[in-house]
Amino acid sequence: MNSRRWRHLTPPLLALLPALLGAGPALAADAPSTTPAVAAAPTAPAPTTQDVTLNLIHLLVQQNIITAVQADALFAQAKKEAAASPPTATGAPPTKPIRVTYVPEVIREQIKEQTKKEVLEESKGSAAAPSNLPEWMRRVTITGDFRMRYERMFNDGHNYPFFGDYNTVNQGNPVDTSSFTSPGVPVLNTTENRQRYRVRARIEIDDRVNNATMIGMRLTTGSNNGPVSPNQTQGTDFSQYPVNLDRAFLKYTPTPDVKVLVGRFASPWLSTDLVWYSDLNFDGAALQYNKELLPNLRPFVTAGVFPIENTALGFPTATSAKTPSRDKWLYAGQIGLSWLPDPDYLIKIGAAYYDFAKIQGELSSLCSTATSGVPCNTDNTRAGFMQKGNTVFAIRNSAVSPTSVNPVADYQYYGLASRFRVADLTARFDVATFAPVHITFNGEFAYNTAYDKSRIIALNPDNNLGTSGTVGTFSSGPMAFQTGLTVGMPEIREFGDWSASVAYKYLEADSVVDAFNDADFHGGVTNAKGYVLRGSMGLAHNVWLSGNFFSATEVSGPPLAEDTVQMDVNARF
């Protein structure tokens, strides 16, 4: 069945179950369920007809799979549609399908378990009987996906050509930034067009240890020197691709309403890609609570603590005088509400607060920067990974000014100039009236409550300046927002399935941490605004084409306009 919304509630029960396993799209991987789960309710009155469809609904209520209130609504709808249909040749009204727009996650899990039990019962005595299979094969699920991408980046010829590549500096040895002996910080390419072919392949293994516990691991291609790089660029003289451990987690579900995650796992937040890149995974621990308190009204709470950077045990390695730990952490929480006012409408809202503790750089004590091998006491506060856009400053406090009469080298690292405590609001409105086509509106607003322009200027920022390079022209800001519209199937599963979307994004330079947001929009930056167009079309079962177009310019400062086109061939198993 190709429909995401129209479901035929006809016996036997096993014929119904595969259709009920579909669901509306989620905004982020493993985010709280997009639909409210069903709480226990009194048994519904027995149907007044011998129609097997209505008897099946009654059976679902008896098994606590749906509530009596939901069953009454389905009874009424079935009778209404049957009455409105012309009689058949025998004079009896024809049986019409009852539409089930959204199916709660709890129901889907119950149905999956029931289906699994019935299939195992039916397989007894056959060669594939569970007793004839290894014990681990009865617990383990293996899934994966593949993507081949062509990407072309178009840089405007009038772009400012001297944007610093601070990430390259921080990933290696400090660079001499004095004007006497060195050209200084390397620069990014912002003027010439580029193209590349990229592969992403992932395989995930999930093991349900017991009814309440699951462990999962995922391997993926891509670079291991950043959190937003799952792609492997082709053209490496046929060298082998590196494979990285992308996820490794334990999920404990003591009750249907509570979930605990530890390890490295998918984003637990209701979000777009404004703050968090869609392929980003989180280290640490998260707790999710998600329970229906009123019919079709389900609040949820997510809280977590995540280590971002851990101080090296031997820091600084070049001296015997070591420093205490200064670890960088993310403390985060989100509260929200999922409301199903009608079977055709889903509204979901989440308010979050992301506190990035000690992520900003710190100015060192006076130290010698004349050689690259002598460390300073705040070198570990430099940004471990950056894309581009956030304001940075040189964190080494040189004991000798590089502008003195005698030429002196000035080897530097760079840290984030702003603190980040981001308040965030995300909303989503899903309309299924035209099923199987869904119309989804989504938006997100983020504001860095820790932004302090005067403090940043006092640190003598190195970027987000005017083309003259003077601090007096510094320009940044704490606000970001995104709004978008998606039309089409919630998932591309079969031939002919399709979807299309358009979004507008606006990110001031210090609104969010640029290391973790969308790696494709404007080359992975803040201080950018523009449009995103996407489209997908199914070619066969679990095979589809997709395309993305990003067009963005700078919010403030020197000109930086970039368009990116991506064409993908995708498959999953």
TIMI-122699 format. One line per field, with one value per residue (C-alpha): residue number from 1; residue in one letter; x, y, z negated. Coordinates in steps of 0.5 Angstrom, whole numbers, m for minus. Each point is the difference from the previous one (the first is absolute). Example, Ala and Ser with C-alpha at 12.3 -4.5 7.8 and 13.67 -1.06 7.14 Angstrom:
2
i = [1,2]
aa = [a,s]
X = [25,2]
Y = [m9,7]
Z = [m16,2]
END
This chain:
573
i = [1,2,3,4,5,6,7,8,9,10,11,12,13,14,15,16,17,18,19,20,21,22,23,24,25,26,27,28,29,30,31,32,33,34,35,36,37,38,39,40,41,42,43,44,45,46,47,48,49,50,51,52,53,54,55,56,57,58,59,60,61,62,63,64,65,66,67,68,69,70,71,72,73,74,75,76,77,78,79,80,81,82,83,84,85,86,87,88,89,90,91,92,93,94,95,96,97,98,99,100,101,102,103,104,105,106,107,108,109,110,111,112,113,114,115,116,117,118,119,120,121,122,123,124,125,126,127,128,129,130,131,132,133,134,135,136,137,138,139,140,141,142,143,144,145,146,147,148,149,150,151,152,153,154,155,156,157,158,159,160,161,162,163,164,165,166,167,168,169,170,171,172,173,174,175,176,177,178,179,180,181,182,183,184,185,186,187,188,189,190,191,192,193,194,195,196,197,198,199,200,201,202,203,204,205,206,207,208,209,210,211,212,213,214,215,216,217,218,219,220,221,222,223,224,225,226,227,228,229,230,231,232,233,234,235,236,237,238,239,240,241,242,243,244,245,246,247,248,249,250,251,252,253,254,255,256,257,258,259,260,261,262,263,264,265,266,267,268,269,270,271,272,273,274,275,276,277,278,279,280,281,282,283,284,285,286,287,288,289,290,291,292,293,294,295,296,297,298,299,300,301,302,303,304,305,306,307,308,309,310,311,312,313,314,315,316,317,318,319,320,321,322,323,324,325,326,327,328,329,330,331,332,333,334,335,336,337,338,339,340,341,342,343,344,345,346,347,348,349,350,351,352,353,354,355,356,357,358,359,360,361,362,363,364,365,366,367,368,369,370,371,372,373,374,375,376,377,378,379,380,381,382,383,384,385,386,387,388,389,390,391,392,393,394,395,396,397,398,399,400,401,402,403,404,405,406,407,408,409,410,411,412,413,414,415,416,417,418,419,420,421,422,423,424,425,426,427,428,429,430,431,432,433,434,435,436,437,438,439,440,441,442,443,444,445,446,447,448,449,450,451,452,453,454,455,456,457,458,459,460,461,462,463,464,465,466,467,468,469,470,471,472,473,474,475,476,477,478,479,480,481,482,483,484,485,486,487,488,489,490,491,492,493,494,495,496,497,498,499,500,501,502,503,504,505,506,507,508,509,510,511,512,513,514,515,516,517,518,519,520,521,522,523,524,525,526,527,528,529,530,531,532,533,534,535,536,537,538,539,540,541,542,543,544,545,546,547,548,549,550,551,552,553,554,555,556,557,558,559,560,561,562,563,564,565,566,567,568,569,570,571,572,573]
aa = [m,n,s,r,r,w,r,h,l,t,p,p,l,l,a,l,l,p,a,l,l,g,a,g,p,a,l,a,a,d,a,p,s,t,t,p,a,v,a,a,a,p,t,a,p,a,p,t,t,q,d,v,t,l,n,l,i,h,l,l,v,q,q,n,i,i,t,a,v,q,a,d,a,l,f,a,q,a,k,k,e,a,a,a,s,p,p,t,a,t,g,a,p,p,t,k,p,i,r,v,t,y,v,p,e,v,i,r,e,q,i,k,e,q,t,k,k,e,v,l,e,e,s,k,g,s,a,a,a,p,s,n,l,p,e,w,m,r,r,v,t,i,t,g,d,f,r,m,r,y,e,r,m,f,n,d,g,h,n,y,p,f,f,g,d,y,n,t,v,n,q,g,n,p,v,d,t,s,s,f,t,s,p,g,v,p,v,l,n,t,t,e,n,r,q,r,y,r,v,r,a,r,i,e,i,d,d,r,v,n,n,a,t,m,i,g,m,r,l,t,t,g,s,n,n,g,p,v,s,p,n,q,t,q,g,t,d,f,s,q,y,p,v,n,l,d,r,a,f,l,k,y,t,p,t,p,d,v,k,v,l,v,g,r,f,a,s,p,w,l,s,t,d,l,v,w,y,s,d,l,n,f,d,g,a,a,l,q,y,n,k,e,l,l,p,n,l,r,p,f,v,t,a,g,v,f,p,i,e,n,t,a,l,g,f,p,t,a,t,s,a,k,t,p,s,r,d,k,w,l,y,a,g,q,i,g,l,s,w,l,p,d,p,d,y,l,i,k,i,g,a,a,y,y,d,f,a,k,i,q,g,e,l,s,s,l,c,s,t,a,t,s,g,v,p,c,n,t,d,n,t,r,a,g,f,m,q,k,g,n,t,v,f,a,i,r,n,s,a,v,s,p,t,s,v,n,p,v,a,d,y,q,y,y,g,l,a,s,r,f,r,v,a,d,l,t,a,r,f,d,v,a,t,f,a,p,v,h,i,t,f,n,g,e,f,a,y,n,t,a,y,d,k,s,r,i,i,a,l,n,p,d,n,n,l,g,t,s,g,t,v,g,t,f,s,s,g,p,m,a,f,q,t,g,l,t,v,g,m,p,e,i,r,e,f,g,d,w,s,a,s,v,a,y,k,y,l,e,a,d,s,v,v,d,a,f,n,d,a,d,f,h,g,g,v,t,n,a,k,g,y,v,l,r,g,s,m,g,l,a,h,n,v,w,l,s,g,n,f,f,s,a,t,e,v,s,g,p,p,l,a,e,d,t,v,q,m,d,v,n,a,r,f]
X = [0,3,m4,2,m7,m5,0,m5,m2,m2,1,4,4,7,m3,m1,7,5,m5,0,8,0,1,1,7,4,4,6,3,m3,m4,m6,m6,m3,m7,m3,0,m6,m2,m4,m8,m6,m2,m5,m7,0,m2,m7,1,3,5,7,3,m3,1,7,0,m3,5,6,m4,0,7,2,3,m5,m5,m7,m1,4,m4,m6,2,2,m7,m3,4,m1,m7,0,4,m4,m7,3,2,m5,m2,3,m4,m2,m3,5,4,7,6,4,7,1,5,6,4,5,2,3,7,m2,m5,5,4,m5,m3,8,1,m7,1,7,m3,m5,5,4,m5,m2,7,1,1,3,8,m1,m3,3,3,4,3,6,m2,3,m4,m6,2,4,m2,4,m1,4,0,4,0,4,1,2,1,2,2,m1,4,m2,6,m1,1,5,6,3,m4,4,0,1,m2,6,4,m3,1,7,6,m1,1,5,m5,5,1,8,1,m7,m6,m4,m6,m2,m6,m6,m2,m6,1,1,m5,1,m3,1,m3,m2,m2,m4,m1,m3,m1,m4,0,m6,0,m6,3,m6,m7,2,7,3,7,2,6,1,6,1,4,3,6,1,2,m6,m8,m3,4,m3,2,6,2,2,7,5,4,m4,2,m5,m5,0,m5,m2,m5,m5,m5,1,m6,m4,m7,m4,m8,m2,m8,m3,0,8,6,7,6,8,6,0,m7,m5,m2,m6,m3,m6,4,1,8,0,4,2,2,m4,5,3,1,0,5,m3,m6,m7,m7,m7,m7,m6,m7,m7,m3,m7,m3,5,4,7,5,7,7,7,6,7,8,5,8,2,8,4,6,6,3,7,m2,5,4,7,0,1,m5,m7,m7,m7,m5,m4,m5,m6,m7,m7,m5,m7,m7,m7,m7,m6,m7,m3,m7,m4,m7,m2,2,2,4,7,2,7,4,6,4,7,6,8,5,7,4,8,m1,3,7,4,6,7,5,6,3,6,m3,6,1,m6,3,m2,m7,m4,m4,m7,2,m6,m5,1,m6,1,m4,m3,m4,0,m4,1,4,7,6,8,0,8,2,6,6,3,m4,1,0,6,6,4,m4,m3,m5,m7,m2,m8,m6,m7,m6,m7,m1,m7,m3,m6,m7,m5,m8,m3,m8,m2,m7,m3,m7,m1,m6,m2,m7,3,3,4,3,1,1,5,2,6,4,5,3,6,3,7,m1,7,2,4,2,4,4,2,2,5,3,2,m3,3,m6,m7,3,0,5,4,1,m1,m4,m4,m4,m1,m7,m3,m7,m4,m6,m1,m7,m2,m7,m2,m6,1,m5,m1,1,3,5,2,m1,m3,1,m4,0,3,1,2,2,2,3,3,6,3,6,3,8,m1,m7,2,7,2,3,m6,m5,m2,6,m3,m3,5,6,m2,0,m4,0,m4,m7,m3,m5,0,m4,0,m4,0,m3,m1,3,m1,m1,5,3,m1,3,1,3,1,2,3,0,3,4,3,m4,5,7,4,m4,0,m5,m1,m4,0,m3,m1,m2,m1,m2,m2,m2,m1,m1]
Y = [0,7,4,4,1,m4,m6,m6,m3,m7,m7,m4,4,m1,3,6,1,2,5,3,0,6,7,8,3,2,6,m3,m7,m4,6,0,m4,5,m3,m1,m7,m3,m1,m6,2,m4,m5,3,m3,m6,2,0,m3,m7,4,m3,6,3,m6,1,7,m3,m5,5,3,m6,m1,7,2,6,4,m1,8,m2,m6,4,5,m6,m3,6,2,m7,0,7,m2,m6,4,4,m5,m3,m7,m6,m4,m4,6,0,6,m1,0,6,1,4,5,m1,7,m1,m6,1,m3,m4,m3,m2,m3,m4,m2,m2,m5,m3,m1,m3,m5,m2,m1,m4,m4,m2,m2,m5,m7,4,0,7,m1,4,m6,m2,7,3,4,6,0,1,6,4,5,2,6,5,5,2,7,2,8,5,7,6,7,7,5,7,4,6,m4,3,m5,0,m4,m3,m8,0,m7,m2,4,m3,m7,0,4,8,4,6,6,6,4,m1,m7,m3,1,m2,m4,m4,2,m4,0,5,2,m6,m6,m7,m7,m6,m7,m3,m7,m1,m7,m2,m7,0,m6,0,m6,0,m3,m1,3,7,0,1,2,3,1,3,1,5,3,7,4,m1,7,3,m1,2,m4,m7,1,m3,4,m4,1,m2,m5,m6,0,m4,4,1,m3,3,m1,4,m2,m4,0,m4,2,m2,1,m2,2,2,7,1,m1,0,1,m1,0,3,1,4,6,0,7,2,5,2,1,7,m2,m7,m4,m5,m5,2,m5,1,m2,m1,m1,2,m2,1,0,m1,m1,1,4,2,m3,2,4,m2,4,m2,2,m2,2,m2,1,0,0,5,0,m4,3,m4,m4,3,7,3,m5,4,2,m3,5,m3,4,m3,m2,5,m4,2,m2,1,0,0,m1,0,0,0,m2,m5,2,m4,4,m4,m6,4,5,m1,6,0,5,0,5,m2,3,m2,3,m1,0,2,0,7,1,4,4,m3,3,4,m6,0,m1,1,m8,m5,m5,4,m1,5,m1,1,m4,m5,5,1,m3,m7,0,6,1,8,5,1,6,m3,4,m2,m3,0,6,2,2,4,4,m2,7,2,3,m7,m5,m5,m6,m1,m7,0,m5,3,m1,2,7,m1,m4,m4,m1,m1,0,m3,m1,m5,m1,m5,m1,m6,0,m7,2,m2,m6,m4,7,4,8,2,6,1,6,1,6,0,6,0,3,0,4,7,4,5,m6,m3,7,0,m7,3,m4,m3,m1,3,7,5,m1,5,m5,5,m2,6,m3,m7,m2,m7,m2,m5,m2,m5,m3,m5,m1,m5,m4,m7,m3,m8,m7,0,m5,m2,m8,m2,2,7,2,7,6,8,5,7,4,6,1,6,m1,6,m1,m2,m3,m7,m4,m1,m7,m4,4,m2,m2,1,7,6,m5,m2,7,5,8,m3,1,m3,m6,m7,m4,m8,m5,m8,m5,m8,m4,m7,m3,4,3,7,7,6,7,6,7,5,8,4,7,3,3,6,1,m1,m3,m8,m3,m7,m5,m7,m6,m7,m6,m7,m7,m3,m7,m4,m7]
Z = [0,2,m4,m6,m3,3,m4,2,m7,3,m3,m2,m5,3,7,m4,m4,6,2,m7,m1,4,m3,1,1,m6,0,m3,m1,m6,m2,m5,4,5,m3,m6,m3,m2,m8,m3,1,m2,5,5,1,5,7,2,7,2,5,m1,1,m6,m4,1,m3,m6,m1,1,m6,m4,1,m3,7,1,m5,0,2,6,2,m1,5,5,m1,2,6,2,0,3,6,1,0,5,5,5,m1,3,5,m6,m3,m6,m1,2,m5,0,m2,m7,0,m5,1,m6,m4,m7,m1,m6,5,5,m5,m3,7,2,m6,1,7,m1,m5,5,5,m4,m2,7,2,m6,4,6,1,m2,m6,m6,m4,7,0,m4,m6,2,7,m4,m3,5,5,6,4,4,6,6,3,6,1,5,m3,3,m3,3,m3,2,3,m4,m6,m5,1,m7,m5,m5,m1,m7,m1,4,m5,m6,3,0,m2,m2,6,0,1,0,6,0,1,3,4,m6,m1,6,4,3,7,1,7,5,1,m2,1,m3,0,m7,m3,m6,m3,m7,m3,m7,m4,m6,m5,m5,m6,m3,0,m3,2,7,2,7,4,7,5,5,5,m1,m3,m8,m1,0,m3,7,5,2,7,4,5,6,4,m5,5,m2,m7,m5,m3,m8,m4,m6,m6,1,m6,m6,m5,m5,0,m7,0,m7,2,7,m2,m2,4,m3,5,m1,4,7,4,4,m1,m6,2,4,4,8,2,m2,m7,1,7,2,0,m7,m6,m7,m5,m7,m4,2,m4,4,m3,4,m2,2,m6,4,6,6,m4,m2,m3,0,m4,3,m4,1,m2,6,m1,6,m1,m6,m2,2,m6,1,2,2,2,2,m8,m7,m2,1,0,m3,4,4,3,5,m1,3,m6,4,m1,4,m2,5,2,5,2,5,0,6,4,5,m4,m4,m4,m4,m3,m4,m4,m2,m3,2,m5,3,m6,1,7,1,0,m5,0,m3,m5,3,4,6,7,3,2,1,m5,m6,m3,m3,m6,4,6,m2,1,7,4,2,6,4,7,1,m3,m7,m3,m2,m3,m1,m7,m1,m4,3,m5,5,5,7,2,m3,3,0,4,m4,2,m3,0,m1,m1,0,m5,1,m3,m2,m5,2,m4,6,m2,6,2,5,3,5,3,5,4,3,3,7,m2,2,1,m6,m1,m5,m3,m5,m3,m5,m4,m3,m5,m3,m7,m2,6,m2,5,m4,m3,7,2,m6,2,7,4,6,5,2,1,6,6,m4,m5,m6,m6,1,5,m4,2,m3,m4,m4,4,5,3,5,3,6,3,3,4,2,m3,m7,2,7,0,7,7,1,m7,0,m4,1,m5,m1,m6,m2,m5,m3,m5,m3,m2,m7,0,m1,0,7,m1,m1,5,8,3,7,m1,3,m1,m8,m3,m4,2,6,3,6,3,0,5,0,4,0,5,m2,6,m3,m7,m5,6,2,3,m4,1,m4,2,m5,1,m5,m1,m6,m6,m1,1,7,6,0,4,2,3,0,4,m2,4,m4,1,m6,m2,m7,m3]
END
